[in-house]
């Protein structure tokens, strides 16, 4: 999982990427390609 300041570019890496807020943190998750995971902050 990558930790980045901005997730906008990571969202565009794959068409199935979704930006989700959990417990005050922002995550990029991808159900079909598990390697495209990221967290902000």
PDB file of N, CA, C and O in Angstrom, chain B, residues numbered from 101:
ATOM      1  N   UNK B 101       0.841  -1.186   0.000  1.00  0.00           N
ATOM      2  CA  UNK B 101       0.000   0.000   0.000  1.00  0.00           C
ATOM      3  C   UNK B 101       0.880   1.241   0.000  1.00  0.00           C
ATOM      4  O   UNK B 101       1.804   1.363   0.804  1.00  0.00           O
ATOM      5  N   UNK B 102       0.583   2.155  -0.906  1.00  0.00           N
ATOM      6  CA  UNK B 102       1.319   3.407  -0.969  1.00  0.00           C
ATOM      7  C   UNK B 102       0.655   4.430  -0.063  1.00  0.00           C
ATOM      8  O   UNK B 102      -0.565   4.434   0.102  1.00  0.00           O
ATOM      9  N   UNK B 103       1.473   5.298   0.524  1.00  0.00           N
ATOM     10  CA  UNK B 103       0.969   6.418   1.316  1.00  0.00           C
ATOM     11  C   UNK B 103       1.351   7.686   0.574  1.00  0.00           C
ATOM     12  O   UNK B 103       2.532   7.959   0.357  1.00  0.00           O
ATOM     13  N   UNK B 104       0.342   8.462   0.186  1.00  0.00           N
ATOM     14  CA  UNK B 104       0.565   9.636  -0.657  1.00  0.00           C
ATOM     15  C   UNK B 104      -0.162  10.839  -0.075  1.00  0.00           C
ATOM     16  O   UNK B 104      -1.091  10.705   0.722  1.00  0.00           O
ATOM     17  N   UNK B 105       0.290  12.028  -0.498  1.00  0.00           N
ATOM     18  CA  UNK B 105      -0.409  13.246  -0.107  1.00  0.00           C
ATOM     19  C   UNK B 105      -1.653  13.473  -0.948  1.00  0.00           C
ATOM     20  O   UNK B 105      -2.661  13.975  -0.451  1.00  0.00           O
ATOM     21  N   UNK B 106      -1.583  13.104  -2.227  1.00  0.00           N
ATOM     22  CA  UNK B 106      -2.717  13.304  -3.122  1.00  0.00           C
ATOM     23  C   UNK B 106      -3.041  11.989  -3.811  1.00  0.00           C
ATOM     24  O   UNK B 106      -2.160  11.334  -4.367  1.00  0.00           O
ATOM     25  N   UNK B 107      -4.317  11.605  -3.769  1.00  0.00           N
ATOM     26  CA  UNK B 107      -4.731  10.329  -4.339  1.00  0.00           C
ATOM     27  C   UNK B 107      -5.339  10.478  -5.726  1.00  0.00           C
ATOM     28  O   UNK B 107      -5.772   9.491  -6.322  1.00  0.00           O
ATOM     29  N   UNK B 108      -5.376  11.698  -6.245  1.00  0.00           N
ATOM     30  CA  UNK B 108      -6.062  11.908  -7.520  1.00  0.00           C
ATOM     31  C   UNK B 108      -5.386  11.159  -8.659  1.00  0.00           C
ATOM     32  O   UNK B 108      -6.059  10.570  -9.505  1.00  0.00           O
ATOM     33  N   UNK B 109      -4.050  11.181  -8.682  1.00  0.00           N
ATOM     34  CA  UNK B 109      -3.350  10.477  -9.750  1.00  0.00           C
ATOM     35  C   UNK B 109      -3.432   8.967  -9.575  1.00  0.00           C
ATOM     36  O   UNK B 109      -3.444   8.227 -10.559  1.00  0.00           O
ATOM     37  N   UNK B 110      -3.488   8.504  -8.327  1.00  0.00           N
ATOM     38  CA  UNK B 110      -3.555   7.060  -8.090  1.00  0.00           C
ATOM     39  C   UNK B 110      -4.920   6.497  -8.452  1.00  0.00           C
ATOM     40  O   UNK B 110      -5.047   5.320  -8.789  1.00  0.00           O
ATOM     41  N   UNK B 111      -5.932   7.342  -8.380  1.00  0.00           N
ATOM     42  CA  UNK B 111      -7.267   6.892  -8.773  1.00  0.00           C
ATOM     43  C   UNK B 111      -7.335   6.603 -10.270  1.00  0.00           C
ATOM     44  O   UNK B 111      -8.125   5.766 -10.707  1.00  0.00           O
ATOM     45  N   UNK B 112      -6.512   7.292 -11.051  1.00  0.00           N
ATOM     46  CA  UNK B 112      -6.560   7.139 -12.501  1.00  0.00           C
ATOM     47  C   UNK B 112      -5.664   6.018 -13.022  1.00  0.00           C
ATOM     48  O   UNK B 112      -5.541   5.846 -14.235  1.00  0.00           O
ATOM     49  N   UNK B 113      -5.044   5.262 -12.138  1.00  0.00           N
ATOM     50  CA  UNK B 113      -4.154   4.198 -12.598  1.00  0.00           C
ATOM     51  C   UNK B 113      -4.922   3.022 -13.198  1.00  0.00           C
ATOM     52  O   UNK B 113      -4.409   2.318 -14.068  1.00  0.00           O
ATOM     53  N   UNK B 114      -6.138   2.815 -12.735  1.00  0.00           N
ATOM     54  CA  UNK B 114      -6.942   1.680 -13.201  1.00  0.00           C
ATOM     55  C   UNK B 114      -8.394   2.111 -13.159  1.00  0.00           C
ATOM     56  O   UNK B 114      -8.778   2.939 -12.333  1.00  0.00           O
ATOM     57  N   UNK B 115      -9.212   1.545 -14.058  1.00  0.00           N
ATOM     58  CA  UNK B 115     -10.593   2.033 -14.136  1.00  0.00           C
ATOM     59  C   UNK B 115     -11.462   1.562 -12.985  1.00  0.00           C
ATOM     60  O   UNK B 115     -12.540   2.119 -12.775  1.00  0.00           O
ATOM     61  N   UNK B 116     -11.033   0.555 -12.229  1.00  0.00           N
ATOM     62  CA  UNK B 116     -11.831   0.053 -11.111  1.00  0.00           C
ATOM     63  C   UNK B 116     -11.454   0.666  -9.772  1.00  0.00           C
ATOM     64  O   UNK B 116     -11.989   0.251  -8.744  1.00  0.00           O
ATOM     65  N   UNK B 117     -10.556   1.638  -9.750  1.00  0.00           N
ATOM     66  CA  UNK B 117     -10.133   2.243  -8.490  1.00  0.00           C
ATOM     67  C   UNK B 117     -11.242   3.125  -7.930  1.00  0.00           C
ATOM     68  O   UNK B 117     -11.894   3.866  -8.665  1.00  0.00           O
ATOM     69  N   UNK B 118     -11.447   3.035  -6.617  1.00  0.00           N
ATOM     70  CA  UNK B 118     -12.457   3.830  -5.933  1.00  0.00           C
ATOM     71  C   UNK B 118     -11.795   4.552  -4.764  1.00  0.00           C
ATOM     72  O   UNK B 118     -10.914   4.006  -4.100  1.00  0.00           O
ATOM     73  N   UNK B 119     -12.231   5.784  -4.521  1.00  0.00           N
ATOM     74  CA  UNK B 119     -11.749   6.566  -3.386  1.00  0.00           C
ATOM     75  C   UNK B 119     -12.786   6.443  -2.277  1.00  0.00           C
ATOM     76  O   UNK B 119     -13.963   6.743  -2.481  1.00  0.00           O
ATOM     77  N   UNK B 120     -12.345   6.000  -1.104  1.00  0.00           N
ATOM     78  CA  UNK B 120     -13.256   5.693   0.010  1.00  0.00           C
ATOM     79  C   UNK B 120     -12.691   6.287   1.289  1.00  0.00           C
ATOM     80  O   UNK B 120     -11.484   6.238   1.528  1.00  0.00           O
ATOM     81  N   UNK B 121     -13.575   6.850   2.111  1.00  0.00           N
ATOM     82  CA  UNK B 121     -13.168   7.368   3.424  1.00  0.00           C
ATOM     83  C   UNK B 121     -13.540   6.364   4.497  1.00  0.00           C
ATOM     84  O   UNK B 121     -14.687   5.933   4.606  1.00  0.00           O
ATOM     85  N   UNK B 122     -12.530   6.000   5.294  1.00  0.00           N
ATOM     86  CA  UNK B 122     -12.766   5.098   6.428  1.00  0.00           C
ATOM     87  C   UNK B 122     -12.015   5.641   7.628  1.00  0.00           C
ATOM     88  O   UNK B 122     -10.802   5.843   7.578  1.00  0.00           O
ATOM     89  N   UNK B 123     -12.743   5.873   8.702  1.00  0.00           N
ATOM     90  CA  UNK B 123     -12.151   6.281   9.989  1.00  0.00           C
ATOM     91  C   UNK B 123     -11.276   7.519   9.839  1.00  0.00           C
ATOM     92  O   UNK B 123     -10.203   7.597  10.437  1.00  0.00           O
ATOM     93  N   UNK B 124     -11.725   8.478   9.051  1.00  0.00           N
ATOM     94  CA  UNK B 124     -10.987   9.720   8.889  1.00  0.00           C
ATOM     95  C   UNK B 124      -9.835   9.662   7.915  1.00  0.00           C
ATOM     96  O   UNK B 124      -9.185  10.681   7.682  1.00  0.00           O
ATOM     97  N   UNK B 125      -9.557   8.509   7.337  1.00  0.00           N
ATOM     98  CA  UNK B 125      -8.504   8.381   6.343  1.00  0.00           C
ATOM     99  C   UNK B 125      -9.116   8.151   4.978  1.00  0.00           C
ATOM    100  O   UNK B 125     -10.222   7.625   4.859  1.00  0.00           O
ATOM    101  N   UNK B 126      -8.387   8.549   3.951  1.00  0.00           N
ATOM    102  CA  UNK B 126      -8.866   8.395   2.581  1.00  0.00           C
ATOM    103  C   UNK B 126      -8.072   7.268   1.937  1.00  0.00           C
ATOM    104  O   UNK B 126      -6.842   7.261   1.979  1.00  0.00           O
ATOM    105  N   UNK B 127      -8.786   6.313   1.341  1.00  0.00           N
ATOM    106  CA  UNK B 127      -8.158   5.150   0.743  1.00  0.00           C
ATOM    107  C   UNK B 127      -8.541   5.051  -0.728  1.00  0.00           C
ATOM    108  O   UNK B 127      -9.628   5.467  -1.130  1.00  0.00           O
ATOM    109  N   UNK B 128      -7.628   4.492  -1.525  1.00  0.00           N
ATOM    110  CA  UNK B 128      -7.956   4.038  -2.871  1.00  0.00           C
ATOM    111  C   UNK B 128      -7.932   2.522  -2.822  1.00  0.00           C
ATOM    112  O   UNK B 128      -6.921   1.918  -2.466  1.00  0.00           O
ATOM    113  N   UNK B 129      -9.065   1.906  -3.185  1.00  0.00           N
ATOM    114  CA  UNK B 129      -9.128   0.447  -3.207  1.00  0.00           C
ATOM    115  C   UNK B 129      -9.538   0.002  -4.594  1.00  0.00           C
ATOM    116  O   UNK B 129     -10.145   0.749  -5.361  1.00  0.00           O
ATOM    117  N   UNK B 130      -9.184  -1.254  -4.896  1.00  0.00           N
ATOM    118  CA  UNK B 130      -9.497  -1.818  -6.192  1.00  0.00           C
ATOM    119  C   UNK B 130      -9.818  -3.288  -5.980  1.00  0.00           C
ATOM    120  O   UNK B 130      -8.969  -4.065  -5.541  1.00  0.00           O
ATOM    121  N   UNK B 131     -11.064  -3.666  -6.298  1.00  0.00           N
ATOM    122  CA  UNK B 131     -11.474  -5.039  -6.026  1.00  0.00           C
ATOM    123  C   UNK B 131     -10.886  -6.030  -7.024  1.00  0.00           C
ATOM    124  O   UNK B 131     -10.665  -7.191  -6.680  1.00  0.00           O
ATOM    125  N   UNK B 132     -10.626  -5.587  -8.266  1.00  0.00           N
ATOM    126  CA  UNK B 132     -10.166  -6.537  -9.271  1.00  0.00           C
ATOM    127  C   UNK B 132      -8.643  -6.635  -9.301  1.00  0.00           C
ATOM    128  O   UNK B 132      -8.106  -7.720  -9.528  1.00  0.00           O
ATOM    129  N   UNK B 133      -7.934  -5.525  -9.077  1.00  0.00           N
ATOM    130  CA  UNK B 133      -6.467  -5.529  -9.057  1.00  0.00           C
ATOM    131  C   UNK B 133      -6.027  -5.068  -7.673  1.00  0.00           C
ATOM    132  O   UNK B 133      -6.029  -3.872  -7.383  1.00  0.00           O
ATOM    133  N   UNK B 134      -5.653  -6.013  -6.826  1.00  0.00           N
ATOM    134  CA  UNK B 134      -5.339  -5.692  -5.444  1.00  0.00           C
ATOM    135  C   UNK B 134      -4.092  -4.855  -5.244  1.00  0.00           C
ATOM    136  O   UNK B 134      -3.876  -4.321  -4.157  1.00  0.00           O
ATOM    137  N   UNK B 135      -3.263  -4.730  -6.281  1.00  0.00           N
ATOM    138  CA  UNK B 135      -2.009  -3.988  -6.087  1.00  0.00           C
ATOM    139  C   UNK B 135      -2.202  -2.487  -6.135  1.00  0.00           C
ATOM    140  O   UNK B 135      -1.288  -1.748  -5.768  1.00  0.00           O
ATOM    141  N   UNK B 136      -3.359  -2.006  -6.574  1.00  0.00           N
ATOM    142  CA  UNK B 136      -3.597  -0.570  -6.667  1.00  0.00           C
ATOM    143  C   UNK B 136      -4.225  -0.041  -5.388  1.00  0.00           C
ATOM    144  O   UNK B 136      -5.313   0.534  -5.425  1.00  0.00           O
ATOM    145  N   UNK B 137      -3.556  -0.226  -4.261  1.00  0.00           N
ATOM    146  CA  UNK B 137      -4.074   0.259  -2.986  1.00  0.00           C
ATOM    147  C   UNK B 137      -3.247   1.441  -2.540  1.00  0.00           C
ATOM    148  O   UNK B 137      -2.034   1.473  -2.743  1.00  0.00           O
ATOM    149  N   UNK B 138      -3.913   2.427  -1.921  1.00  0.00           N
ATOM    150  CA  UNK B 138      -3.193   3.600  -1.426  1.00  0.00           C
ATOM    151  C   UNK B 138      -3.962   4.203  -0.263  1.00  0.00           C
ATOM    152  O   UNK B 138      -5.164   3.994  -0.097  1.00  0.00           O
ATOM    153  N   UNK B 139      -3.214   4.963   0.540  1.00  0.00           N
ATOM    154  CA  UNK B 139      -3.796   5.633   1.698  1.00  0.00           C
ATOM    155  C   UNK B 139      -3.253   7.037   1.744  1.00  0.00           C
ATOM    156  O   UNK B 139      -2.102   7.286   1.386  1.00  0.00           O
ATOM    157  N   UNK B 140      -4.103   7.966   2.194  1.00  0.00           N
ATOM    158  CA  UNK B 140      -3.664   9.350   2.312  1.00  0.00           C
ATOM    159  C   UNK B 140      -3.440   9.713   3.768  1.00  0.00           C
ATOM    160  O   UNK B 140      -4.251   9.373   4.630  1.00  0.00           O
ATOM    161  N   UNK B 141      -2.326  10.410   4.048  1.00  0.00           N
ATOM    162  CA  UNK B 141      -2.056  10.912   5.382  1.00  0.00           C
ATOM    163  C   UNK B 141      -1.372   9.930   6.301  1.00  0.00           C
ATOM    164  O   UNK B 141      -1.097  10.255   7.456  1.00  0.00           O
TER     165      UNK B 141
END
